[in-house]
Amino acid sequence: MAAAQRVVELHQADMDAAAQDSTGLIGTTIERTVELIAGSLLDAATIHRARYLAIFELRMESMRRPVLAETLAGLMSSMESFTTAHHSSLELQIAPEAVPLLMILYGGALFTLVSAPPGTVTDGLALGLATAIVRGALAGPV
């Protein structure tokens, strides 16, 4: 449980650092969000790969340990609130109700990247996935 909490803290710190670095990003909410998510996916799947492998291991273990499942659910809830506030601070026009879908799509893409053979994750792959995530989550009703 402590490991999961620590990974969330580190991820939030990474999001804060990305926000500081993104002050020069221009463009629409969609374009800026794609750039932020692409950078996050790339970093998480390369330099921080072990960190996110640990989270996925904990997610699997939580299927056998209800207390861990509760803890992870609580962390996801707090992460949703953090992400919503993060978007607001960056003046991204993302409805709070879109955040859970963004997080689910991000998690699926991250699992795919983290579980890929080391060295196969590229900038282009991260950008393509980020574009699909943002378009899928922010497209509105079809």
N, CA, C and O atoms as CSV, one atom per row, in Angstrom:
chain,resi,resn,atom,element,x,y,z
A,1,MET,N,N,0.828,-1.188,0.000
A,1,MET,CA,C,0.000,0.000,0.000
A,1,MET,C,C,0.877,1.258,0.000
A,1,MET,O,O,0.575,2.249,-0.665
A,2,ALA,N,N,1.970,1.187,0.765
A,2,ALA,CA,C,2.892,2.321,0.798
A,2,ALA,C,C,3.544,2.532,-0.567
A,2,ALA,O,O,3.766,3.668,-0.986
A,3,ALA,N,N,3.847,1.446,-1.249
A,3,ALA,CA,C,4.460,1.556,-2.585
A,3,ALA,C,C,3.501,2.234,-3.553
A,3,ALA,O,O,3.910,3.092,-4.335
A,4,ALA,N,N,2.241,1.859,-3.506
A,4,ALA,CA,C,1.244,2.475,-4.393
A,4,ALA,C,C,1.109,3.963,-4.088
A,4,ALA,O,O,1.056,4.786,-5.002
A,5,GLN,N,N,1.053,4.304,-2.817
A,5,GLN,CA,C,0.956,5.713,-2.423
A,5,GLN,C,C,2.168,6.492,-2.929
A,5,GLN,O,O,2.030,7.614,-3.416
A,6,ARG,N,N,3.337,5.904,-2.815
A,6,ARG,CA,C,4.565,6.582,-3.257
A,6,ARG,C,C,4.556,6.804,-4.771
A,6,ARG,O,O,4.959,7.868,-5.240
A,7,VAL,N,N,4.105,5.823,-5.527
A,7,VAL,CA,C,4.047,5.988,-6.979
A,7,VAL,C,C,3.082,7.111,-7.341
A,7,VAL,O,O,3.363,7.899,-8.244
A,8,VAL,N,N,1.954,7.194,-6.651
A,8,VAL,CA,C,1.001,8.282,-6.913
A,8,VAL,C,C,1.648,9.630,-6.608
A,8,VAL,O,O,1.508,10.577,-7.382
A,9,GLU,N,N,2.356,9.718,-5.482
A,9,GLU,CA,C,3.036,10.974,-5.133
A,9,GLU,C,C,4.050,11.364,-6.209
A,9,GLU,O,O,4.131,12.528,-6.602
A,10,LEU,N,N,4.813,10.391,-6.677
A,10,LEU,CA,C,5.803,10.660,-7.721
A,10,LEU,C,C,5.138,11.075,-9.021
A,10,LEU,O,O,5.619,11.976,-9.708
A,11,HIS,N,N,4.028,10.419,-9.363
A,11,HIS,CA,C,3.308,10.762,-10.589
A,11,HIS,C,C,2.755,12.189,-10.493
A,11,HIS,O,O,2.823,12.949,-11.460
A,12,GLN,N,N,2.216,12.545,-9.342
A,12,GLN,CA,C,1.705,13.904,-9.167
A,12,GLN,C,C,2.830,14.928,-9.266
A,12,GLN,O,O,2.648,15.997,-9.849
A,13,ALA,N,N,3.979,14.611,-8.707
A,13,ALA,CA,C,5.134,15.512,-8.822
A,13,ALA,C,C,5.555,15.657,-10.290
A,13,ALA,O,O,5.911,16.748,-10.734
A,14,ASP,N,N,5.511,14.560,-11.028
A,14,ASP,CA,C,5.828,14.619,-12.456
A,14,ASP,C,C,4.823,15.499,-13.197
A,14,ASP,O,O,5.199,16.271,-14.080
A,15,MET,N,N,3.549,15.382,-12.838
A,15,MET,CA,C,2.523,16.209,-13.475
A,15,MET,C,C,2.763,17.691,-13.167
A,15,MET,O,O,2.612,18.542,-14.043
A,16,ASP,N,N,3.135,17.991,-11.928
A,16,ASP,CA,C,3.438,19.377,-11.558
A,16,ASP,C,C,4.632,19.903,-12.347
A,16,ASP,O,O,4.615,21.038,-12.824
A,17,ALA,N,N,5.673,19.072,-12.485
A,17,ALA,CA,C,6.856,19.481,-13.249
A,17,ALA,C,C,6.498,19.714,-14.710
A,17,ALA,O,O,6.970,20.671,-15.324
A,18,ALA,N,N,5.668,18.843,-15.265
A,18,ALA,CA,C,5.241,19.007,-16.660
A,18,ALA,C,C,4.454,20.300,-16.830
A,18,ALA,O,O,4.574,20.980,-17.849
A,19,ALA,N,N,3.652,20.633,-15.828
A,19,ALA,CA,C,2.881,21.877,-15.885
A,19,ALA,C,C,3.816,23.079,-15.907
A,19,ALA,O,O,3.582,24.038,-16.642
A,20,GLN,N,N,4.867,23.027,-15.108
A,20,GLN,CA,C,5.844,24.112,-15.095
A,20,GLN,C,C,6.537,24.236,-16.451
A,20,GLN,O,O,6.779,25.341,-16.937
A,21,ASP,N,N,6.846,23.105,-17.045
A,21,ASP,CA,C,7.540,23.084,-18.336
A,21,ASP,C,C,6.618,23.439,-19.501
A,21,ASP,O,O,7.093,23.761,-20.591
A,22,SER,N,N,5.314,23.383,-19.281
A,22,SER,CA,C,4.371,23.580,-20.382
A,22,SER,C,C,3.936,25.024,-20.547
A,22,SER,O,O,3.054,25.309,-21.358
A,23,THR,N,N,4.524,25.933,-19.807
A,23,THR,CA,C,4.081,27.323,-19.888
A,23,THR,C,C,4.219,27.885,-21.294
A,23,THR,O,O,3.496,28.812,-21.658
A,24,GLY,N,N,5.140,27.339,-22.093
A,24,GLY,CA,C,5.323,27.817,-23.453
A,24,GLY,C,C,4.452,27.119,-24.484
A,24,GLY,O,O,4.448,27.504,-25.653
A,25,LEU,N,N,3.709,26.090,-24.062
A,25,LEU,CA,C,2.859,25.377,-25.011
A,25,LEU,C,C,1.741,26.286,-25.494
A,25,LEU,O,O,1.053,26.924,-24.697
A,26,ILE,N,N,1.573,26.334,-26.786
A,26,ILE,CA,C,0.472,27.116,-27.337
A,26,ILE,C,C,-0.422,26.170,-28.121
A,26,ILE,O,O,-0.029,25.060,-28.479
A,27,GLY,N,N,-1.595,26.627,-28.369
A,27,GLY,CA,C,-2.528,25.814,-29.138
A,27,GLY,C,C,-3.829,25.633,-28.393
A,27,GLY,O,O,-4.062,26.223,-27.338
A,28,THR,N,N,-4.656,24.812,-28.966
A,28,THR,CA,C,-5.958,24.536,-28.382
A,28,THR,C,C,-5.799,23.632,-27.156
A,28,THR,O,O,-4.723,23.093,-26.896
A,29,THR,N,N,-6.877,23.484,-26.426
A,29,THR,CA,C,-6.878,22.546,-25.300
A,29,THR,C,C,-6.503,21.155,-25.784
A,29,THR,O,O,-5.731,20.456,-25.127
A,30,ILE,N,N,-7.035,20.750,-26.914
A,30,ILE,CA,C,-6.745,19.426,-27.462
A,30,ILE,C,C,-5.246,19.285,-27.733
A,30,ILE,O,O,-4.625,18.312,-27.304
A,31,GLU,N,N,-4.674,20.240,-28.435
A,31,GLU,CA,C,-3.253,20.167,-28.796
A,31,GLU,C,C,-2.357,20.165,-27.555
A,31,GLU,O,O,-1.412,19.380,-27.469
A,32,ARG,N,N,-2.651,21.027,-26.617
A,32,ARG,CA,C,-1.845,21.103,-25.395
A,32,ARG,C,C,-1.975,19.828,-24.573
A,32,ARG,O,O,-0.994,19.344,-24.009
A,33,THR,N,N,-3.187,19.287,-24.507
A,33,THR,CA,C,-3.405,18.060,-23.740
A,33,THR,C,C,-2.685,16.889,-24.387
A,33,THR,O,O,-2.094,16.064,-23.690
A,34,VAL,N,N,-2.726,16.808,-25.695
A,34,VAL,CA,C,-2.000,15.746,-26.413
A,34,VAL,C,C,-0.514,15.824,-26.077
A,34,VAL,O,O,0.103,14.802,-25.774
A,35,GLU,N,N,0.065,17.010,-26.125
A,35,GLU,CA,C,1.492,17.164,-25.838
A,35,GLU,C,C,1.817,16.746,-24.411
A,35,GLU,O,O,2.816,16.064,-24.179
A,36,LEU,N,N,0.993,17.143,-23.458
A,36,LEU,CA,C,1.235,16.778,-22.061
A,36,LEU,C,C,1.129,15.272,-21.849
A,36,LEU,O,O,1.967,14.676,-21.173
A,37,ILE,N,N,0.112,14.668,-22.420
A,37,ILE,CA,C,-0.078,13.225,-22.242
A,37,ILE,C,C,1.015,12.444,-22.962
A,37,ILE,O,O,1.510,11.447,-22.438
A,38,ALA,N,N,1.392,12.885,-24.152
A,38,ALA,CA,C,2.461,12.193,-24.887
A,38,ALA,C,C,3.758,12.210,-24.080
A,38,ALA,O,O,4.439,11.189,-23.975
A,39,GLY,N,N,4.097,13.358,-23.514
A,39,GLY,CA,C,5.306,13.456,-22.696
A,39,GLY,C,C,5.229,12.577,-21.468
A,39,GLY,O,O,6.210,11.939,-21.086
A,40,SER,N,N,4.062,12.545,-20.850
A,40,SER,CA,C,3.866,11.719,-19.661
A,40,SER,C,C,3.996,10.236,-19.993
A,40,SER,O,O,4.661,9.490,-19.274
A,41,LEU,N,N,3.357,9.812,-21.087
A,41,LEU,CA,C,3.452,8.410,-21.495
A,41,LEU,C,C,4.898,8.015,-21.801
A,41,LEU,O,O,5.363,6.953,-21.387
A,42,LEU,N,N,5.591,8.871,-22.520
A,42,LEU,CA,C,6.963,8.567,-22.899
A,42,LEU,C,C,7.856,8.431,-21.668
A,42,LEU,O,O,8.615,7.469,-21.549
A,43,ASP,N,N,7.763,9.392,-20.757
A,43,ASP,CA,C,8.576,9.327,-19.535
A,43,ASP,C,C,8.216,8.112,-18.689
A,43,ASP,O,O,9.098,7.415,-18.187
A,44,ALA,N,N,6.923,7.861,-18.533
A,44,ALA,CA,C,6.475,6.746,-17.692
A,44,ALA,C,C,6.912,5.401,-18.261
A,44,ALA,O,O,7.233,4.479,-17.511
A,45,ALA,N,N,6.924,5.292,-19.584
A,45,ALA,CA,C,7.252,4.008,-20.207
A,45,ALA,C,C,8.749,3.812,-20.435
A,45,ALA,O,O,9.186,2.724,-20.809
A,46,THR,N,N,9.527,4.855,-20.212
A,46,THR,CA,C,10.972,4.733,-20.433
A,46,THR,C,C,11.725,4.979,-19.130
A,46,THR,O,O,12.135,4.023,-18.470
A,47,ILE,N,N,11.913,6.222,-18.751
A,47,ILE,CA,C,12.718,6.496,-17.547
A,47,ILE,C,C,12.078,5.997,-16.267
A,47,ILE,O,O,12.785,5.641,-15.325
A,48,HIS,N,N,10.778,5.965,-16.214
A,48,HIS,CA,C,10.098,5.525,-14.988
A,48,HIS,C,C,9.414,4.163,-15.159
A,48,HIS,O,O,8.461,3.852,-14.445
A,49,ARG,N,N,9.888,3.375,-16.082
A,49,ARG,CA,C,9.247,2.090,-16.415
A,49,ARG,C,C,9.058,1.200,-15.190
A,49,ARG,O,O,7.974,0.651,-14.993
A,50,ALA,N,N,10.086,1.048,-14.372
A,50,ALA,CA,C,10.004,0.169,-13.191
A,50,ALA,C,C,8.910,0.632,-12.234
A,50,ALA,O,O,8.225,-0.189,-11.626
A,51,ARG,N,N,8.748,1.933,-12.103
A,51,ARG,CA,C,7.717,2.496,-11.227
A,51,ARG,C,C,6.323,2.034,-11.655
A,51,ARG,O,O,5.512,1.631,-10.821
A,52,TYR,N,N,6.056,2.097,-12.949
A,52,TYR,CA,C,4.722,1.759,-13.430
A,52,TYR,C,C,4.517,0.253,-13.561
A,52,TYR,O,O,3.390,-0.231,-13.455
A,53,LEU,N,N,5.582,-0.478,-13.788
A,53,LEU,CA,C,5.468,-1.936,-13.717
A,53,LEU,C,C,5.032,-2.340,-12.312
A,53,LEU,O,O,4.214,-3.245,-12.146
A,54,ALA,N,N,5.581,-1.667,-11.306
A,54,ALA,CA,C,5.200,-1.951,-9.911
A,54,ALA,C,C,3.714,-1.685,-9.691
A,54,ALA,O,O,3.039,-2.474,-9.030
A,55,ILE,N,N,3.205,-0.603,-10.226
A,55,ILE,CA,C,1.774,-0.297,-10.066
A,55,ILE,C,C,0.921,-1.364,-10.716
A,55,ILE,O,O,-0.084,-1.782,-10.141
A,56,PHE,N,N,1.297,-1.818,-11.905
A,56,PHE,CA,C,0.503,-2.851,-12.564
A,56,PHE,C,C,0.574,-4.170,-11.795
A,56,PHE,O,O,-0.410,-4.907,-11.739
A,57,GLU,N,N,1.716,-4.467,-11.213
A,57,GLU,CA,C,1.833,-5.656,-10.358
A,57,GLU,C,C,0.898,-5.517,-9.145
A,57,GLU,O,O,0.218,-6.469,-8.761
A,58,LEU,N,N,0.877,-4.339,-8.563
A,58,LEU,CA,C,-0.008,-4.110,-7.411
A,58,LEU,C,C,-1.479,-4.218,-7.819
A,58,LEU,O,O,-2.299,-4.731,-7.057
A,59,ARG,N,N,-1.807,-3.742,-9.005
A,59,ARG,CA,C,-3.197,-3.863,-9.478
A,59,ARG,C,C,-3.593,-5.332,-9.590
A,59,ARG,O,O,-4.702,-5.712,-9.215
A,60,MET,N,N,-2.695,-6.144,-10.100
A,60,MET,CA,C,-2.981,-7.581,-10.209
A,60,MET,C,C,-3.099,-8.202,-8.810
A,60,MET,O,O,-4.003,-8.999,-8.561
A,61,GLU,N,N,-2.212,-7.847,-7.922
A,61,GLU,CA,C,-2.245,-8.382,-6.562
A,61,GLU,C,C,-3.516,-7.955,-5.827
A,61,GLU,O,O,-4.011,-8.682,-4.965
A,62,SER,N,N,-4.041,-6.779,-6.167
A,62,SER,CA,C,-5.244,-6.289,-5.493
A,62,SER,C,C,-6.461,-7.167,-5.773
A,62,SER,O,O,-7.453,-7.103,-5.048
A,63,MET,N,N,-6.388,-7.983,-6.821
A,63,MET,CA,C,-7.493,-8.901,-7.109
A,63,MET,C,C,-7.569,-9.999,-6.060
A,63,MET,O,O,-8.615,-10.621,-5.876
A,64,ARG,N,N,-6.457,-10.236,-5.372
A,64,ARG,CA,C,-6.419,-11.262,-4.333
A,64,ARG,C,C,-6.449,-10.683,-2.926
A,64,ARG,O,O,-6.651,-11.412,-1.955
A,65,ARG,N,N,-6.250,-9.381,-2.815
A,65,ARG,CA,C,-6.175,-8.721,-1.502
A,65,ARG,C,C,-7.143,-7.538,-1.460
A,65,ARG,O,O,-6.835,-6.458,-1.964
A,66,PRO,N,N,-8.308,-7.747,-0.858
A,66,PRO,CA,C,-9.328,-6.691,-0.829
A,66,PRO,C,C,-8.851,-5.376,-0.204
A,66,PRO,O,O,-9.261,-4.302,-0.645
A,67,VAL,N,N,-7.998,-5.448,0.810
A,67,VAL,CA,C,-7.525,-4.218,1.442
A,67,VAL,C,C,-6.691,-3.408,0.451
A,67,VAL,O,O,-6.795,-2.182,0.404
A,68,LEU,N,N,-5.878,-4.082,-0.328
A,68,LEU,CA,C,-5.091,-3.397,-1.349
A,68,LEU,C,C,-6.009,-2.818,-2.425
A,68,LEU,O,O,-5.775,-1.714,-2.916
A,69,ALA,N,N,-7.047,-3.561,-2.786
A,69,ALA,CA,C,-8.015,-3.065,-3.781
A,69,ALA,C,C,-8.675,-1.778,-3.291
A,69,ALA,O,O,-8.846,-0.830,-4.058
A,70,GLU,N,N,-9.044,-1.750,-2.013
A,70,GLU,CA,C,-9.640,-0.534,-1.429
A,70,GLU,C,C,-8.666,0.631,-1.473
A,70,GLU,O,O,-9.033,1.752,-1.827
A,71,THR,N,N,-7.430,0.354,-1.114
A,71,THR,CA,C,-6.408,1.398,-1.118
A,71,THR,C,C,-6.215,1.954,-2.518
A,71,THR,O,O,-6.179,3.171,-2.704
A,72,LEU,N,N,-6.093,1.084,-3.493
A,72,LEU,CA,C,-5.895,1.534,-4.871
A,72,LEU,C,C,-7.102,2.314,-5.381
A,72,LEU,O,O,-6.943,3.295,-6.107
A,73,ALA,N,N,-8.291,1.891,-5.011
A,73,ALA,CA,C,-9.498,2.624,-5.420
A,73,ALA,C,C,-9.482,4.033,-4.833
A,73,ALA,O,O,-9.835,4.998,-5.511
A,74,GLY,N,N,-9.074,4.147,-3.577
A,74,GLY,CA,C,-8.970,5.461,-2.942
A,74,GLY,C,C,-7.928,6.337,-3.618
A,74,GLY,O,O,-8.132,7.538,-3.799
A,75,LEU,N,N,-6.809,5.726,-3.991
A,75,LEU,CA,C,-5.768,6.481,-4.686
A,75,LEU,C,C,-6.250,6.957,-6.050
A,75,LEU,O,O,-5.947,8.077,-6.462
A,76,MET,N,N,-6.997,6.117,-6.750
A,76,MET,CA,C,-7.530,6.513,-8.057
A,76,MET,C,C,-8.513,7.671,-7.916
A,76,MET,O,O,-8.542,8.580,-8.745
A,77,SER,N,N,-9.308,7.624,-6.866
A,77,SER,CA,C,-10.257,8.711,-6.626
A,77,SER,C,C,-9.517,10.019,-6.349
A,77,SER,O,O,-9.880,11.068,-6.881
A,78,SER,N,N,-8.486,9.953,-5.519
A,78,SER,CA,C,-7.721,11.168,-5.232
A,78,SER,C,C,-6.965,11.641,-6.477
A,78,SER,O,O,-6.785,12.842,-6.681
A,79,MET,N,N,-6.528,10.698,-7.300
A,79,MET,CA,C,-5.828,11.058,-8.527
A,79,MET,C,C,-6.782,11.748,-9.504
A,79,MET,O,O,-6.381,12.660,-10.228
A,80,GLU,N,N,-8.025,11.318,-9.524
A,80,GLU,CA,C,-9.022,11.969,-10.383
A,80,GLU,C,C,-9.206,13.427,-9.967
A,80,GLU,O,O,-9.244,14.320,-10.815
A,81,SER,N,N,-9.320,13.664,-8.661
A,81,SER,CA,C,-9.459,15.039,-8.162
A,81,SER,C,C,-8.217,15.862,-8.480
A,81,SER,O,O,-8.319,17.015,-8.898
A,82,PHE,N,N,-7.051,15.266,-8.280
A,82,PHE,CA,C,-5.795,15.957,-8.560
A,82,PHE,C,C,-5.714,16.324,-10.040
A,82,PHE,O,O,-5.334,17.443,-10.385
A,83,THR,N,N,-6.067,15.387,-10.907
A,83,THR,CA,C,-5.986,15.611,-12.351
A,83,THR,C,C,-6.955,16.702,-12.789
A,83,THR,O,O,-6.612,17.542,-13.621
A,84,THR,N,N,-8.153,16.694,-12.238
A,84,THR,CA,C,-9.137,17.732,-12.561
A,84,THR,C,C,-8.607,19.106,-12.167
A,84,THR,O,O,-8.719,20.060,-12.938
A,85,ALA,N,N,-8.034,19.212,-10.976
A,85,ALA,CA,C,-7.461,20.481,-10.516
A,85,ALA,C,C,-6.260,20.885,-11.372
A,85,ALA,O,O,-6.058,22.063,-11.668
A,86,HIS,N,N,-5.481,19.900,-11.755
A,86,HIS,CA,C,-4.308,20.132,-12.607
A,86,HIS,C,C,-4.747,20.744,-13.942
A,86,HIS,O,O,-4.154,21.722,-14.397
A,87,HIS,N,N,-5.770,20.181,-14.565
A,87,HIS,CA,C,-6.277,20.720,-15.826
A,87,HIS,C,C,-6.752,22.160,-15.649
A,87,HIS,O,O,-6.492,23.022,-16.489
A,88,SER,N,N,-7.442,22.399,-14.557
A,88,SER,CA,C,-7.943,23.741,-14.288
A,88,SER,C,C,-6.793,24.739,-14.122
A,88,SER,O,O,-6.852,25.851,-14.645
A,89,SER,N,N,-5.755,24.340,-13.398
A,89,SER,CA,C,-4.623,25.246,-13.181
A,89,SER,C,C,-3.894,25.565,-14.482
A,89,SER,O,O,-3.289,26.629,-14.613
A,90,LEU,N,N,-3.949,24.655,-15.431
A,90,LEU,CA,C,-3.327,24.874,-16.740
A,90,LEU,C,C,-4.273,25.563,-17.718
A,90,LEU,O,O,-3.926,25.799,-18.875
A,91,GLU,N,N,-5.467,25.882,-17.239
A,91,GLU,CA,C,-6.504,26.516,-18.048
A,91,GLU,C,C,-6.871,25.683,-19.271
A,91,GLU,O,O,-7.134,26.210,-20.352
A,92,LEU,N,N,-6.882,24.370,-19.069
A,92,LEU,CA,C,-7.344,23.460,-20.113
A,92,LEU,C,C,-8.855,23.334,-19.960
A,92,LEU,O,O,-9.359,23.131,-18.855
A,93,GLN,N,N,-9.552,23.452,-21.036
A,93,GLN,CA,C,-11.011,23.386,-21.016
A,93,GLN,C,C,-11.468,21.935,-21.105
A,93,GLN,O,O,-12.018,21.502,-22.118
A,94,ILE,N,N,-11.226,21.185,-20.013
A,94,ILE,CA,C,-11.600,19.774,-19.962
A,94,ILE,C,C,-12.657,19.613,-18.873
A,94,ILE,O,O,-12.418,19.927,-17.707
A,95,ALA,N,N,-13.814,19.125,-19.268
A,95,ALA,CA,C,-14.896,18.928,-18.303
A,95,ALA,C,C,-14.474,17.874,-17.274
A,95,ALA,O,O,-13.887,16.854,-17.636
A,96,PRO,N,N,-14.766,18.114,-16.012
A,96,PRO,CA,C,-14.407,17.141,-14.973
A,96,PRO,C,C,-14.949,15.740,-15.249
A,96,PRO,O,O,-14.316,14.752,-14.875
A,97,GLU,N,N,-16.100,15.639,-15.891
A,97,GLU,CA,C,-16.664,14.316,-16.166
A,97,GLU,C,C,-15.876,13.556,-17.248
A,97,GLU,O,O,-16.070,12.352,-17.416
A,98,ALA,N,N,-14.995,14.244,-17.978
A,98,ALA,CA,C,-14.158,13.578,-18.976
A,98,ALA,C,C,-12.891,12.977,-18.362
A,98,ALA,O,O,-12.242,12.132,-18.980
A,99,VAL,N,N,-12.544,13.407,-17.161
A,99,VAL,CA,C,-11.289,12.968,-16.535
A,99,VAL,C,C,-11.239,11.455,-16.292
A,99,VAL,O,O,-10.214,10.843,-16.591
A,100,PRO,N,N,-12.293,10.824,-15.765
A,100,PRO,CA,C,-12.196,9.367,-15.576
A,100,PRO,C,C,-11.887,8.610,-16.865
A,100,PRO,O,O,-11.086,7.676,-16.851
A,101,LEU,N,N,-12.509,8.999,-17.975
A,101,LEU,CA,C,-12.239,8.329,-19.248
A,101,LEU,C,C,-10.800,8.592,-19.703
A,101,LEU,O,O,-10.127,7.680,-20.184
A,102,LEU,N,N,-10.329,9.828,-19.553
A,102,LEU,CA,C,-8.935,10.123,-19.882
A,102,LEU,C,C,-7.992,9.212,-19.083
A,102,LEU,O,O,-7.023,8.679,-19.623
A,103,MET,N,N,-8.292,9.047,-17.799
A,103,MET,CA,C,-7.439,8.232,-16.931
A,103,MET,C,C,-7.476,6.755,-17.332
A,103,MET,O,O,-6.445,6.082,-17.319
A,104,ILE,N,N,-8.640,6.262,-17.681
A,104,ILE,CA,C,-8.765,4.859,-18.095
A,104,ILE,C,C,-7.995,4.622,-19.395
A,104,ILE,O,O,-7.250,3.648,-19.511
A,105,LEU,N,N,-8.175,5.507,-20.364
A,105,LEU,CA,C,-7.473,5.360,-21.638
A,105,LEU,C,C,-5.962,5.516,-21.459
A,105,LEU,O,O,-5.181,4.796,-22.081
A,106,TYR,N,N,-5.557,6.449,-20.615
A,106,TYR,CA,C,-4.136,6.636,-20.318
A,106,TYR,C,C,-3.566,5.361,-19.687
A,106,TYR,O,O,-2.491,4.899,-20.071
A,107,GLY,N,N,-4.284,4.806,-18.730
A,107,GLY,CA,C,-3.813,3.594,-18.053
A,107,GLY,C,C,-3.652,2.432,-19.011
A,107,GLY,O,O,-2.679,1.682,-18.920
A,108,GLY,N,N,-4.590,2.274,-19.925
A,108,GLY,CA,C,-4.485,1.197,-20.910
A,108,GLY,C,C,-3.303,1.395,-21.841
A,108,GLY,O,O,-2.571,0.450,-22.135
A,109,ALA,N,N,-3.117,2.622,-22.304
A,109,ALA,CA,C,-1.973,2.911,-23.171
A,109,ALA,C,C,-0.668,2.721,-22.413
A,109,ALA,O,O,0.302,2.184,-22.948
A,110,LEU,N,N,-0.653,3.162,-21.171
A,110,LEU,CA,C,0.562,3.022,-20.363
A,110,LEU,C,C,0.907,1.553,-20.153
A,110,LEU,O,O,2.074,1.172,-20.242
A,111,PHE,N,N,-0.093,0.731,-19.877
A,111,PHE,CA,C,0.167,-0.703,-19.704
A,111,PHE,C,C,0.791,-1.284,-20.975
A,111,PHE,O,O,1.751,-2.052,-20.907
A,112,THR,N,N,0.250,-0.918,-22.113
A,112,THR,CA,C,0.769,-1.411,-23.383
A,112,THR,C,C,2.227,-0.991,-23.570
A,112,THR,O,O,3.059,-1.800,-23.979
A,113,LEU,N,N,2.535,0.261,-23.275
A,113,LEU,CA,C,3.896,0.753,-23.453
A,113,LEU,C,C,4.871,0.158,-22.441
A,113,LEU,O,O,5.983,-0.233,-22.797
A,114,VAL,N,N,4.453,0.092,-21.185
A,114,VAL,CA,C,5.327,-0.407,-20.125
A,114,VAL,C,C,5.626,-1.894,-20.305
A,114,VAL,O,O,6.714,-2.361,-19.969
A,115,SER,N,N,4.666,-2.621,-20.831
A,115,SER,CA,C,4.862,-4.064,-21.002
A,115,SER,C,C,5.499,-4.426,-22.347
A,115,SER,O,O,5.758,-5.598,-22.619
A,116,ALA,N,N,5.747,-3.426,-23.176
A,116,ALA,CA,C,6.441,-3.661,-24.450
A,116,ALA,C,C,7.925,-3.893,-24.177
A,116,ALA,O,O,8.436,-3.477,-23.137
A,117,PRO,N,N,8.604,-4.540,-25.085
A,117,PRO,CA,C,10.043,-4.736,-24.892
A,117,PRO,C,C,10.757,-3.397,-24.706
A,117,PRO,O,O,10.461,-2.433,-25.412
A,118,PRO,N,N,11.689,-3.335,-23.767
A,118,PRO,CA,C,12.448,-2.093,-23.566
A,118,PRO,C,C,13.081,-1.627,-24.879
A,118,PRO,O,O,13.569,-2.428,-25.676
A,119,GLY,N,N,13.058,-0.333,-25.072
A,119,GLY,CA,C,13.652,0.238,-26.278
A,119,GLY,C,C,12.707,0.370,-27.455
A,119,GLY,O,O,13.088,0.917,-28.490
A,120,THR,N,N,11.484,-0.119,-27.319
A,120,THR,CA,C,10.548,-0.054,-28.452
A,120,THR,C,C,9.595,1.135,-28.378
A,120,THR,O,O,8.879,1.414,-29.340
A,121,VAL,N,N,9.581,1.834,-27.253
A,121,VAL,CA,C,8.692,2.987,-27.106
A,121,VAL,C,C,9.380,4.209,-27.709
A,121,VAL,O,O,10.500,4.559,-27.340
A,122,THR,N,N,8.682,4.845,-28.643
A,122,THR,CA,C,9.237,6.009,-29.338
A,122,THR,C,C,8.377,7.243,-29.104
A,122,THR,O,O,7.238,7.150,-28.645
A,123,ASP,N,N,8.941,8.394,-29.427
A,123,ASP,CA,C,8.182,9.644,-29.349
A,123,ASP,C,C,6.917,9.554,-30.199
A,123,ASP,O,O,5.831,9.940,-29.765
A,124,GLY,N,N,7.077,9.039,-31.418
A,124,GLY,CA,C,5.943,8.939,-32.345
A,124,GLY,C,C,4.847,8.036,-31.831
A,124,GLY,O,O,3.664,8.338,-31.987
A,125,LEU,N,N,5.227,6.931,-31.220
A,125,LEU,CA,C,4.234,6.010,-30.658
A,125,LEU,C,C,3.482,6.682,-29.512
A,125,LEU,O,O,2.257,6.596,-29.434
A,126,ALA,N,N,4.214,7.346,-28.628
A,126,ALA,CA,C,3.577,8.036,-27.496
A,126,ALA,C,C,2.646,9.144,-27.999
A,126,ALA,O,O,1.551,9.328,-27.468
A,127,LEU,N,N,3.082,9.874,-29.016
A,127,LEU,CA,C,2.251,10.947,-29.570
A,127,LEU,C,C,0.986,10.389,-30.218
A,127,LEU,O,O,-0.096,10.949,-30.043
A,128,GLY,N,N,1.112,9.303,-30.956
A,128,GLY,CA,C,-0.067,8.692,-31.579
A,128,GLY,C,C,-1.067,8.206,-30.550
A,128,GLY,O,O,-2.271,8.407,-30.706
A,129,LEU,N,N,-0.574,7.567,-29.498
A,129,LEU,CA,C,-1.479,7.100,-28.435
A,129,LEU,C,C,-2.122,8.275,-27.713
A,129,LEU,O,O,-3.315,8.242,-27.410
A,130,ALA,N,N,-1.336,9.315,-27.434
A,130,ALA,CA,C,-1.884,10.489,-26.742
A,130,ALA,C,C,-2.975,11.143,-27.582
A,130,ALA,O,O,-4.002,11.572,-27.054
A,131,THR,N,N,-2.750,11.216,-28.879
A,131,THR,CA,C,-3.763,11.796,-29.768
A,131,THR,C,C,-5.054,10.982,-29.724
A,131,THR,O,O,-6.145,11.547,-29.644
A,132,ALA,N,N,-4.931,9.673,-29.776
A,132,ALA,CA,C,-6.117,8.805,-29.714
A,132,ALA,C,C,-6.827,8.935,-28.373
A,132,ALA,O,O,-8.056,8.958,-28.325
A,133,ILE,N,N,-6.076,9.020,-27.297
A,133,ILE,CA,C,-6.667,9.164,-25.960
A,133,ILE,C,C,-7.485,10.443,-25.876
A,133,ILE,O,O,-8.644,10.432,-25.463
A,134,VAL,N,N,-6.859,11.544,-26.277
A,134,VAL,CA,C,-7.528,12.840,-26.156
A,134,VAL,C,C,-8.730,12.923,-27.081
A,134,VAL,O,O,-9.795,13.385,-26.671
A,135,ARG,N,N,-8.574,12.484,-28.315
A,135,ARG,CA,C,-9.713,12.507,-29.235
A,135,ARG,C,C,-10.853,11.625,-28.724
A,135,ARG,O,O,-12.024,11.996,-28.802
A,136,GLY,N,N,-10.493,10.462,-28.204
A,136,GLY,CA,C,-11.517,9.553,-27.696
A,136,GLY,C,C,-12.245,10.089,-26.476
A,136,GLY,O,O,-13.463,9.959,-26.360
A,137,ALA,N,N,-11.488,10.693,-25.566
A,137,ALA,CA,C,-12.101,11.149,-24.309
A,137,ALA,C,C,-12.785,12.495,-24.442
A,137,ALA,O,O,-13.742,12.772,-23.719
A,138,LEU,N,N,-12.319,13.331,-25.345
A,138,LEU,CA,C,-12.860,14.689,-25.433
A,138,LEU,C,C,-13.701,14.949,-26.677
A,138,LEU,O,O,-14.094,16.086,-26.940
A,139,ALA,N,N,-13.979,13.889,-27.446
A,139,ALA,CA,C,-14.717,14.049,-28.698
A,139,ALA,C,C,-16.176,14.444,-28.471
A,139,ALA,O,O,-16.794,15.059,-29.339
A,140,GLY,N,N,-16.710,14.105,-27.345
A,140,GLY,CA,C,-18.115,14.381,-27.102
A,140,GLY,C,C,-18.975,13.232,-27.606
A,140,GLY,O,O,-18.456,12.240,-28.119
A,141,PRO,N,N,-20.269,13.364,-27.463
A,141,PRO,CA,C,-21.173,12.277,-27.884
A,141,PRO,C,C,-21.109,12.055,-29.387
A,141,PRO,O,O,-20.949,12.989,-30.173
A,142,VAL,N,N,-21.241,10.782,-29.762
A,142,VAL,CA,C,-21.245,10.460,-31.199
A,142,VAL,C,C,-22.629,10.112,-31.659
A,142,VAL,O,O,-22.832,9.812,-32.836
